[in-house]
Amino acid sequence: MPAAIDLTGSVAVVTGVCGRLGPVWVDALLGAGADVVGLDVQDAVGPGLRAVLDDHGPERFTLLVADVTDTDGLRRALDACLDRSGVPSVLVNNAGIDSPPSARGGSWRFEDIPDEVSGGILGVNAHGTLRMCQVFGAEMARHGRGSVVNIGSMYGGLAPDPRMYEHLPVDPPFLKPPAYGMSKAGVAALTRYLAALWGPSGVRVNTLSPGGVLGAQDPVFREKFDARVPLRRMARAEDLTGPLLFLASDLSRYVTGTELAVDGGFGCW
C-alpha cells in the first residue's frame, strides 16, 4: 500500500507565489507538512495567499522578493533560503506570464504581435524556469536529492482553438500569444534534459501541465471550453494539488522526465 504523502521536514520553493496558482501550490505543500519558501517580484501578499497562510499559520512560510529574470537576485534568494530554511528538496517552477481571454483588448493580429510581448513571455516562462534550475536546482543536485516540478500547460503540446474567443467583442480578434505555447513546450523540453542530467544525482524533474483552470472567464468561453473537455468542466484548484504532491513526494520516486497532463482529457481528442 502506498505511503501517505508526508513532506514534514522538507523545504519547498515555489516561484510566482503571489500569482493565480501560487497559493494553490503553497496550500498543498503546507498541508503536507513542508516548509515553504515563496519567491515573487512583489512583496504584497494578496487575498488568495493570505487566506492560505491564515489557514495554516505563517510560521512555515517565508516570502522572498526575487525576479526569475535576474540571476544575481536568484542567487541572493538562494543564500537567504539556505540561511533561513535550509536546502530545498522540492522546487516548483510556477512563475509565468499568461494572457487569458478578455474583452478588454490587448490583442494583435499575428503578424503585429510586438517583440516585447513575445520576449517577455519567453523570458519569464522559459528562461526564468531555466535560471531557477541553474540556481536552485543545481544546489539540490549538489546535495543529491530532490524533486523539481516545472509548471507547464496543455498549450505546450496543443494549439489554442481561435473559435473559443470569437465571441469577444475586440478588434483585432483575441489570439493566445504564440510565445506562450512556445515557452511551455520549452519547459517540457528542459524537464527531459534535466531529468537525464540530474538522474544520477538523485534529483527527479517532471512537468505538471494543467488544462484550463476555472477563474473569472466569461460564461460563453466557459461553455465552449466545457464542451471541449471529456469531463465537461474546467479544472478547480483542488484538482491540481494531488498531482503536485504526487510529483513532489516519494510516491513518484521512480518517475522522472515525464509530463503529467491534468486537463480533464482535453488532449485525448
C-alpha positions as CSV (number, residue, x, y, z in Angstrom):
1,M,0.0,0.0,0.0
2,P,1.4,3.4,-0.9
3,A,2.6,5.6,1.9
4,A,0.6,8.8,2.8
5,I,2.1,12.0,1.4
6,D,4.2,13.5,4.2
7,L,6.6,16.2,3.4
8,T,7.3,17.1,7.1
9,G,10.9,18.5,7.4
10,S,11.1,19.2,3.7
11,V,11.8,22.7,2.3
12,A,9.8,23.5,-0.8
13,V,10.5,26.6,-3.0
14,V,7.6,28.0,-5.1
15,T,8.1,30.8,-7.7
16,G,5.4,33.2,-8.7
17,V,3.9,32.6,-5.3
18,C,1.6,35.6,-5.3
19,G,0.1,34.8,-8.6
20,R,-3.0,32.9,-9.5
21,L,-1.8,29.3,-8.9
22,G,1.0,30.1,-6.4
23,P,-1.4,29.9,-3.4
24,V,-2.7,26.6,-4.7
25,W,0.8,25.0,-4.6
26,V,1.6,26.7,-1.2
27,D,-1.7,25.3,0.3
28,A,-0.9,21.8,-0.8
29,L,2.7,21.8,0.3
30,L,2.0,23.4,3.7
31,G,-0.9,20.9,4.2
32,A,1.6,18.1,3.6
33,G,3.9,19.4,6.2
34,A,6.6,21.1,4.2
35,D,8.2,24.5,5.0
36,V,7.6,26.7,2.0
37,V,9.8,29.5,0.7
38,G,7.9,31.6,-1.8
39,L,9.6,33.8,-4.5
40,D,7.8,36.6,-6.2
41,V,8.6,40.0,-7.8
42,Q,6.2,41.6,-5.3
43,D,6.1,41.6,-1.6
44,A,2.4,42.2,-1.2
45,V,0.6,39.1,-0.1
46,G,-2.7,39.0,-2.0
47,P,-6.0,37.7,-0.7
48,G,-5.5,34.2,-2.1
49,L,-2.2,33.6,-0.4
50,R,-3.3,35.4,2.7
51,A,-6.2,33.0,3.1
52,V,-3.8,30.1,2.8
53,L,-1.5,31.5,5.5
54,D,-4.4,32.3,7.7
55,D,-5.5,28.6,7.4
56,H,-2.1,27.0,8.0
57,G,-0.4,29.7,10.0
58,P,2.5,31.8,8.7
59,E,5.3,30.0,10.8
60,R,6.3,27.7,8.0
61,F,6.2,30.2,5.2
62,T,8.8,32.7,4.0
63,L,8.4,35.2,1.3
64,L,11.4,36.4,-0.6
65,V,11.3,39.1,-3.3
66,A,13.1,37.8,-6.4
67,D,12.7,38.0,-10.1
68,V,13.2,34.9,-12.2
69,T,14.7,37.1,-15.0
70,D,17.6,38.2,-12.6
71,T,20.2,35.6,-12.0
72,D,22.1,37.6,-9.3
73,G,18.8,38.2,-7.5
74,L,18.0,34.5,-7.6
75,R,21.5,33.7,-6.1
76,R,20.8,36.1,-3.3
77,A,17.4,34.4,-2.8
78,L,19.1,31.0,-2.6
79,D,21.5,32.3,0.0
80,A,18.6,33.6,2.0
81,C,16.7,30.3,1.6
82,L,19.7,28.3,2.8
83,D,20.3,30.6,5.7
84,R,16.6,30.7,6.9
85,S,15.2,27.3,5.9
86,G,17.9,25.0,4.6
87,V,18.5,23.2,1.3
88,P,15.3,22.8,-0.7
89,S,14.2,19.3,-1.6
90,V,11.2,20.5,-3.7
91,L,11.2,23.2,-6.4
92,V,8.0,24.3,-8.1
93,N,8.7,26.5,-11.1
94,N,5.4,28.3,-11.3
95,A,6.3,31.9,-12.2
96,G,4.9,32.7,-15.6
97,I,3.1,35.2,-17.8
98,D,-0.3,34.2,-19.3
99,S,-2.7,36.0,-21.5
100,P,-6.2,34.8,-20.7
101,P,-9.2,35.6,-23.0
102,S,-10.5,39.1,-22.3
103,A,-12.9,41.6,-23.8
104,R,-10.7,44.4,-22.6
105,G,-8.5,44.3,-25.7
106,G,-4.7,43.9,-25.7
107,S,-4.8,41.7,-28.7
108,W,-3.0,41.9,-32.0
109,R,-3.0,40.2,-35.4
110,F,-0.4,37.5,-35.5
111,E,1.9,39.5,-37.7
112,D,1.7,42.5,-35.4
113,I,2.5,40.9,-32.1
114,P,5.1,43.2,-30.5
115,D,8.6,41.8,-29.8
116,E,8.4,42.9,-26.2
117,V,5.2,40.8,-25.7
118,S,6.7,37.7,-27.0
119,G,10.1,38.3,-25.4
120,G,8.5,39.0,-22.0
121,I,6.6,35.7,-22.1
122,L,9.6,33.7,-23.2
123,G,11.9,35.5,-20.8
124,V,9.8,34.6,-17.7
125,N,8.2,31.3,-18.6
126,A,11.1,29.6,-20.4
127,H,14.3,31.3,-19.5
128,G,13.1,32.1,-16.0
129,T,12.5,28.4,-15.4
130,L,16.0,27.6,-16.8
131,R,17.5,30.2,-14.4
132,M,15.7,28.8,-11.4
133,C,17.0,25.3,-12.2
134,Q,20.5,26.7,-12.7
135,V,20.5,28.3,-9.3
136,F,18.1,26.4,-7.0
137,G,18.0,23.1,-8.9
138,A,21.8,22.8,-9.2
139,E,22.0,23.3,-5.4
140,M,19.6,20.4,-5.0
141,A,21.7,18.3,-7.3
142,R,24.9,19.1,-5.3
143,H,23.1,17.7,-2.2
144,G,22.0,14.6,-4.1
145,R,18.2,14.7,-3.6
146,G,15.0,16.5,-4.6
147,S,12.1,16.8,-6.9
148,V,11.7,19.6,-9.4
149,V,8.1,20.2,-10.7
150,N,8.0,22.6,-13.7
151,I,4.5,24.0,-14.3
152,G,3.7,23.6,-18.0
153,S,0.4,23.9,-19.9
154,M,-1.7,21.9,-22.2
155,Y,-0.8,24.5,-24.8
156,G,2.8,23.3,-24.7
157,G,1.6,20.4,-26.9
158,L,-1.7,21.6,-28.3
159,A,-2.7,24.7,-30.3
160,P,-5.4,27.1,-28.8
161,D,-8.6,27.0,-30.8
162,P,-9.3,30.6,-32.0
163,R,-13.0,29.7,-32.2
164,M,-13.1,29.7,-28.4
165,Y,-12.6,33.5,-28.5
166,E,-14.8,34.5,-31.5
167,H,-17.5,35.9,-29.2
168,L,-15.2,38.5,-27.6
169,P,-16.0,42.0,-29.0
170,V,-12.4,43.0,-29.7
171,D,-10.7,44.0,-32.9
172,P,-8.3,42.5,-33.8
173,P,-9.8,39.2,-32.5
174,F,-8.2,37.8,-29.4
175,L,-5.3,35.4,-30.0
176,K,-3.5,33.4,-27.4
177,P,0.1,34.7,-27.8
178,P,2.1,32.0,-29.7
179,A,5.1,32.7,-27.3
180,Y,3.0,31.2,-24.5
181,G,2.8,27.7,-26.1
182,M,6.4,28.0,-27.3
183,S,7.5,28.8,-23.7
184,K,5.6,25.8,-22.2
185,A,6.9,23.4,-24.9
186,G,10.4,24.7,-23.9
187,V,9.7,23.9,-20.3
188,A,8.8,20.3,-21.1
189,A,12.0,20.0,-23.2
190,L,14.0,21.4,-20.3
191,T,12.4,18.8,-18.0
192,R,13.6,16.0,-20.1
193,Y,17.0,17.5,-20.4
194,L,17.4,17.9,-16.6
195,A,15.9,14.5,-15.8
196,A,18.7,12.9,-17.8
197,L,21.4,15.2,-16.4
198,W,20.4,15.0,-12.8
199,G,19.1,11.5,-12.5
200,P,22.4,10.1,-11.3
201,S,22.5,12.9,-8.7
202,G,19.2,11.8,-7.2
203,V,17.1,14.7,-8.4
204,R,13.9,14.0,-10.3
205,V,12.4,16.5,-12.8
206,N,8.9,16.4,-14.1
207,T,6.4,18.8,-15.8
208,L,2.8,19.3,-14.4
209,S,0.7,20.7,-17.2
210,P,-2.8,21.9,-16.2
211,G,-5.6,22.4,-18.6
212,G,-8.0,25.4,-18.3
213,V,-8.4,26.4,-14.6
214,L,-11.7,27.9,-13.5
215,G,-11.4,31.6,-12.7
216,A,-13.1,34.8,-13.9
217,Q,-13.6,33.6,-17.5
218,D,-16.8,34.8,-19.2
219,P,-19.7,32.4,-19.3
220,V,-19.7,31.9,-23.1
221,F,-16.0,31.0,-23.1
222,R,-16.6,28.6,-20.2
223,E,-19.5,26.9,-22.0
224,K,-17.3,26.4,-25.1
225,F,-14.4,25.1,-23.1
226,D,-16.5,22.7,-21.0
227,A,-18.0,21.3,-24.2
228,R,-14.5,20.6,-25.5
229,V,-13.4,18.7,-22.3
230,P,-14.4,15.0,-21.9
231,L,-15.1,15.6,-18.2
232,R,-17.2,18.6,-19.2
233,R,-15.7,21.2,-16.9
234,M,-12.7,23.3,-16.3
235,A,-10.2,22.3,-13.6
236,R,-10.6,23.5,-10.0
237,A,-7.8,24.3,-7.6
238,E,-8.3,21.0,-5.7
239,D,-7.8,19.1,-8.9
240,L,-4.2,20.2,-9.1
241,T,-3.0,19.6,-5.6
242,G,-2.9,15.8,-5.7
243,P,-0.9,15.7,-8.9
244,L,1.6,18.2,-7.5
245,L,2.0,16.3,-4.2
246,F,2.5,13.0,-6.2
247,L,5.3,14.5,-8.2
248,A,6.9,16.3,-5.2
249,S,6.8,13.3,-2.9
250,D,8.4,9.8,-2.8
251,L,5.2,8.4,-4.2
252,S,6.7,9.2,-7.6
253,R,10.3,8.2,-6.6
254,Y,10.7,6.3,-9.9
255,V,9.1,9.0,-12.1
256,T,11.3,11.5,-13.9
257,G,11.4,13.2,-17.3
258,T,7.6,13.0,-17.7
259,E,4.8,15.4,-18.4
260,L,1.7,14.9,-16.3
261,A,-1.4,16.4,-18.0
262,V,-4.1,17.5,-15.7
263,D,-6.6,18.6,-18.3
264,G,-9.8,16.6,-17.9
265,G,-8.9,14.7,-21.1
266,F,-8.7,17.8,-23.3
267,G,-5.7,16.4,-25.1
268,C,-7.1,13.0,-25.9
269,W,-9.1,14.1,-29.0
